[in-house]
Amino acid sequence: MRKKDNFKLAAFLRSTFIGLVVVSACFGAGLKYMTEFYAAEIPASNVESNKVIVENTSDSMIETEKQVSVTTENTENMPSVNIESETEKSVFVNTLSEEELKLQPETDTNYATDIKKVSLTEDDINKLKDFSYLKSNFYIVDQRTDLLESDINVDEFLNMDLTIDKNSDGPKVLIFHTHSSEMYADSDPSKGVEEGIWGVGEELKNILENKYGIEVLHDTGRYDVVDGKNQILGAYERMEPAIAKILEQYPSIELVIDMHRDGVNEDVRLIDEVNGKTCAKIMFFNGLCRLNENGVLSDITSLPNPYLKENLALSFNLQMTANKLYPDFTRKIYINAYRYSLHMKPKSLLIEVGAQTNTKQEAKNSMEPLADILSRVILSE
């Protein structure tokens, strides 16, 4: 009996040992799988219209691949207003940490030769006067601020004189690029700034001068380059004194355009067909100098802008004109908290021309319809 018992005990121990080996192997394989799974890079999600503009708090607009959720735009639309792509995501991107963000408060065509302002029906005007309708159909509002009904006076905006006198001496429009190094999908940066957004600005300059008789000064400043290296942080601080000096030197300048290229997910194409040409979509942009902190809206007194009303009126009239002439060419106006470069002249404009997924030719193609839209607003009939 004792030998038999010993035999059973040995068999039991052997089976137990084998079982433990099997369990250990399975556990090790599972642990390896979980480690590899959680260590792998997680692809960016395609959330509808989660757009944000991340800035550093020194009033600098910086680009990053980081995405932050914001208010989702309403796609209910009136006939003359653009609806954005269901997969579209914007916007400026930023590599700053959350702590840095807190410390630094800061995307042969047949055109009419006669320049006429677009006409609105009474029904159009009544719709625009409905603030909730206007806000959801004209604007995308970043969660760090808010657009208030008191910000928009449709009657005042429609009747505001935004024209320039193109017949007096000196340049009337200044085009510059706070981020001159922004490139497109097929750009070759080794060939110079002409390959990116600066080259697009030069195209707009040529069209405004040659077709519409508007003298344009195109600034060559490289405000996102320091000691020969790209340095986006602080670009707005470096830009301001240089642009202020230009405006002092040329008091004839009435319209200031800061032109950018947006950043989106790699599977997003911001395009529209205009008169047989594929064009990169454009987006007008406003900063309100107003921050939402813990549910309380407060003015950013350190970054004042005395021209907020004129800024908003200009982008409003341009968007309205674009919606009438080229319904799918513009994206909704983006509203963010800070002031960017919009405080230096009453008629100041920040424009995003396409994104990194567009080609440089698509971006240049956009300059003809953009010039047409501008001419309807800034030139008298």
C-alpha positions in Angstrom: 0.0 0.0 0.0 2.8 2.4 0.8 4.5 1.9 -2.6 1.2 2.4 -4.3 0.5 5.6 -2.4 4.0 6.9 -3.2 3.4 6.2 -6.9 0.1 8.1 -6.8 1.7 11.0 -5.0 4.6 11.2 -7.6 2.0 11.1 -10.4 0.0 13.9 -8.8 3.1 16.0 -8.3 4.2 15.4 -11.9 0.8 16.5 -13.2 0.8 19.5 -11.0 4.2 20.6 -12.2 3.3 20.2 -15.9 0.1 22.2 -15.3 2.1 25.0 -13.7 4.5 25.1 -16.6 1.6 25.3 -19.1 -0.1 28.1 -17.1 3.2 30.0 -16.7 3.8 29.8 -20.5 0.3 31.0 -21.3 0.6 33.9 -18.8 3.9 34.9 -20.2 2.6 34.9 -23.8 -0.4 37.0 -22.7 1.8 39.4 -20.8 4.0 39.9 -23.9 0.9 40.5 -26.1 -0.6 43.0 -23.7 2.8 44.8 -23.4 3.2 45.0 -27.2 -0.4 46.1 -27.6 -0.3 49.0 -25.2 3.2 50.1 -26.2 2.0 50.4 -29.9 1.2 53.8 -31.3 -2.5 54.5 -31.2 -3.7 56.1 -34.5 -5.6 59.4 -34.3 -9.3 59.0 -34.3 -11.6 60.4 -37.0 -14.0 62.3 -34.8 -16.3 64.6 -36.7 -15.4 68.2 -36.6 -13.2 68.1 -33.5 -11.4 71.3 -34.4 -9.1 73.4 -32.2 -6.4 75.9 -32.6 -3.7 75.5 -30.1 -1.7 78.6 -29.2 1.0 79.4 -26.8 0.1 82.1 -24.3 2.5 84.7 -25.6 -0.1 85.3 -28.4 1.8 82.9 -30.7 0.0 80.5 -33.0 1.9 77.2 -33.1 1.4 74.0 -35.1 1.2 70.5 -33.6 -0.3 67.1 -34.4 -2.0 67.1 -31.0 -5.8 67.1 -31.2 -8.1 68.6 -28.6 -11.9 68.3 -28.6 -13.9 71.5 -29.1 -17.5 72.4 -29.9 -18.9 70.3 -32.7 -20.2 72.4 -35.6 -23.8 72.3 -36.6 -24.1 71.2 -40.2 -27.6 72.4 -40.7 -27.2 75.1 -43.4 -28.9 77.7 -45.5 -28.3 77.4 -49.3 -25.6 80.0 -49.5 -23.5 78.6 -46.6 -20.7 76.0 -46.9 -21.0 72.6 -45.1 -17.6 71.1 -44.3 -16.6 67.6 -45.1 -17.8 65.0 -42.6 -14.3 63.8 -42.0 -12.6 67.2 -41.8 -10.5 68.1 -38.9 -8.5 71.3 -38.5 -6.4 73.1 -37.5 -3.2 74.7 -36.1 -1.1 72.3 -34.2 1.3 72.7 -31.3 4.0 70.7 -29.6 3.8 72.7 -26.4 3.1 71.0 -23.1 0.0 71.8 -21.0 2.2 73.8 -18.6 3.7 75.8 -21.5 0.3 76.4 -22.9 -0.8 78.0 -19.6 2.3 80.1 -19.5 2.1 81.3 -23.2 -1.3 82.7 -24.3 -1.2 81.4 -27.8 -3.8 76.8 -40.7 -7.8 81.4 -68.2 -10.7 81.1 -65.7 -14.0 83.0 -66.2 -14.3 85.5 -63.5 -16.5 88.5 -63.6 -14.5 91.6 -64.6 -17.1 94.0 -63.1 -16.7 94.4 -59.4 -20.1 94.4 -57.7 -21.1 93.5 -54.2 -23.3 90.5 -53.8 -27.0 91.2 -53.2 -29.0 89.7 -50.4 -32.6 88.9 -50.4 -34.8 89.9 -47.4 -35.0 86.2 -46.5 -31.2 86.0 -46.5 -30.9 89.0 -44.1 -33.6 87.7 -41.8 -31.8 84.4 -41.5 -28.5 86.2 -40.7 -30.2 88.2 -38.0 -31.1 85.0 -36.2 -28.0 84.7 -34.0 -28.2 81.0 -33.2 -28.7 80.2 -36.9 -25.8 82.5 -37.9 -23.5 81.1 -35.2 -24.1 77.5 -36.2 -23.8 78.1 -40.0 -21.1 80.7 -40.2 -18.7 79.9 -37.4 -16.7 77.2 -35.6 -16.1 78.4 -32.0 -13.2 77.0 -30.0 -14.2 75.8 -26.5 -11.7 78.2 -24.9 -13.8 81.2 -25.9 -17.4 82.0 -27.0 -19.0 84.1 -29.6 -21.8 86.3 -28.1 -24.8 87.8 -29.7 -23.5 91.2 -28.8 -20.4 90.5 -30.9 -22.4 90.4 -34.2 -24.6 93.3 -35.5 -25.7 92.2 -38.9 -27.1 95.5 -40.0 -24.0 97.3 -38.9 -21.7 94.8 -40.5 -23.6 94.9 -43.8 -23.4 98.7 -43.9 -19.8 99.1 -42.7 -17.5 100.7 -45.2 -14.7 98.2 -45.7 -13.5 99.6 -49.0 -10.0 100.9 -49.8 -8.8 103.7 -52.1 -6.7 101.9 -54.6 -6.1 105.1 -56.7 -4.0 106.9 -54.1 -0.2 106.5 -54.0 1.5 103.7 -52.2 0.6 100.0 -51.5 -2.9 99.4 -50.2 -2.6 95.8 -49.1 0.1 94.1 -47.1 0.5 90.3 -47.2 2.8 88.7 -44.7 3.3 85.2 -43.2 3.9 84.8 -39.4 4.7 81.1 -40.3 6.5 81.5 -43.7 7.9 77.9 -43.5 4.5 76.2 -43.9 4.7 73.8 -46.9 2.4 71.6 -48.9 2.3 67.9 -49.8 4.6 68.3 -52.9 6.7 71.3 -51.6 10.4 71.0 -51.7 11.6 73.3 -48.8 15.2 73.1 -50.2 14.1 75.3 -53.1 13.0 78.1 -50.8 9.9 79.7 -49.3 8.3 80.0 -52.8 7.5 76.3 -52.4 5.1 76.9 -49.5 2.6 79.5 -48.2 4.9 82.4 -49.2 4.6 81.4 -52.9 0.8 81.3 -52.5 0.9 84.8 -51.1 2.9 85.9 -54.1 0.3 84.5 -56.4 -2.4 86.5 -54.6 -0.2 89.6 -54.9 0.2 89.2 -58.6 -3.6 88.7 -59.2 -4.6 91.7 -57.1 -2.1 93.9 -58.9 -2.5 92.7 -62.5 -6.3 92.0 -62.5 -7.7 94.4 -60.0 -5.2 97.3 -60.0 -4.5 97.0 -56.2 -0.9 97.8 -55.2 0.3 95.1 -52.8 3.4 94.8 -50.6 4.5 91.2 -49.9 6.7 90.9 -46.9 9.6 88.5 -47.0 10.1 88.3 -43.2 10.9 84.8 -41.8 9.4 85.1 -38.3 9.4 81.3 -37.6 13.1 81.0 -38.3 15.8 81.8 -35.8 19.5 81.4 -36.6 18.6 79.4 -39.7 16.4 76.9 -37.9 12.7 76.6 -37.7 11.4 78.1 -34.5 7.6 78.6 -34.4 7.5 79.5 -30.7 7.6 83.3 -30.4 6.9 83.9 -34.1 4.1 86.3 -33.3 6.4 88.3 -31.0 9.1 88.5 -33.7 6.5 89.4 -36.4 4.8 92.4 -34.6 7.7 94.9 -34.5 8.7 94.2 -38.1 5.1 94.6 -39.4 4.5 97.7 -37.3 7.6 99.2 -38.9 6.3 98.4 -42.4 2.9 100.0 -41.5 4.7 103.1 -40.2 6.8 103.3 -43.4 3.7 102.8 -45.6 0.7 104.6 -44.1 -1.1 104.0 -47.4 -1.7 100.3 -46.4 -5.3 99.8 -45.5 -5.7 96.0 -45.5 -3.3 93.6 -43.7 -3.4 89.8 -44.5 -1.6 87.2 -42.5 -1.7 84.1 -44.6 -1.2 80.6 -43.3 -1.6 77.0 -44.2 -3.6 74.7 -41.9 -2.8 71.3 -40.5 -5.2 68.4 -40.7 -5.3 64.6 -40.5 -3.4 63.0 -43.3 -6.6 61.5 -44.8 -8.4 64.8 -45.1 -8.3 66.8 -48.4 -9.7 70.3 -48.3 -10.6 70.8 -51.9 -13.3 72.3 -54.1 -13.7 72.6 -57.9 -13.9 76.2 -59.0 -14.3 76.9 -62.8 -12.7 73.6 -63.6 -9.7 74.0 -61.3 -9.1 72.0 -58.1 -8.7 74.6 -55.3 -7.6 74.2 -51.7 -10.4 75.4 -49.4 -9.8 78.6 -47.5 -10.8 79.6 -44.0 -11.1 83.0 -42.4 -10.1 83.3 -38.8 -10.8 85.6 -35.9 -9.5 86.0 -32.4 -11.7 87.5 -29.7 -9.2 88.3 -26.9 -11.6 86.6 -24.6 -10.9 83.4 -22.6 -13.2 80.9 -21.0 -11.8 79.9 -17.7 -13.8 77.5 -15.5 -17.0 78.5 -17.3 -16.4 82.2 -16.9 -15.7 84.4 -20.0 -13.2 87.2 -19.3 -11.3 89.6 -21.5 -7.6 89.0 -22.0 -6.5 92.5 -21.0 -2.8 91.8 -21.7 -3.7 91.2 -25.4 -6.1 94.0 -26.3 -7.4 94.5 -29.8 -9.2 97.8 -30.5 -10.4 96.5 -33.9 -12.4 93.5 -32.9 -15.6 94.8 -34.5 -13.9 95.7 -37.8 -12.2 92.3 -37.8 -15.5 90.5 -37.4 -17.3 92.6 -39.9 -14.5 92.0 -42.5 -14.6 88.2 -42.2 -18.4 88.2 -42.0 -18.7 90.1 -45.3 -16.0 88.0 -47.0 -17.7 84.8 -45.9 -21.1 86.0 -47.0 -19.7 87.0 -50.4 -17.9 83.7 -50.7 -21.1 81.7 -49.9 -23.0 83.5 -52.6 -20.3 83.2 -55.3 -18.5 79.9 -54.4 -20.7 78.0 -51.9 -18.2 75.2 -51.1 -15.0 77.2 -51.4 -14.7 78.5 -47.9 -14.8 76.6 -44.6 -16.6 78.2 -41.7 -15.0 81.1 -39.9 -12.9 79.9 -37.0 -13.2 81.8 -33.7 -10.5 81.5 -31.1 -9.6 83.2 -27.8 -6.5 85.2 -28.6 -5.7 88.0 -30.9 -2.9 86.7 -33.2 -1.9 89.4 -35.7 -5.4 91.0 -36.0 -4.8 94.1 -33.8 -2.5 96.2 -36.1 -5.1 97.6 -38.5 -8.9 97.8 -38.5 -9.0 95.8 -41.7 -6.9 92.9 -40.6 -7.4 89.4 -41.9 -6.0 86.0 -41.1 -6.5 83.3 -43.8 -5.8 79.6 -43.8 -5.2 78.3 -47.3 -5.7 74.6 -47.5 -3.5 72.2 -45.4 -0.4 70.1 -45.6 -2.4 67.5 -47.6 -3.1 69.9 -50.4 -0.7 70.4 -53.3 1.0 73.8 -53.8 -0.9 74.2 -57.2 -4.2 73.6 -55.4 -3.3 76.4 -53.0 -2.3 78.7 -55.8 -5.5 77.9 -57.7 -7.4 79.3 -54.7 -6.0 82.7 -55.1 -8.2 83.7 -58.1 -11.5 83.1 -56.3 -10.1 84.6 -53.1 -9.0 87.7 -55.1 -12.5 87.9 -56.6 -14.1 87.7 -53.1 -11.8 90.3 -51.7 -12.4 92.7 -54.6 -16.2 92.6 -54.0 -15.7 93.7 -50.4 -12.8 96.1 -50.5 -13.4 97.9 -53.8 -16.3 100.3 -54.4 -18.7 99.5 -57.1 
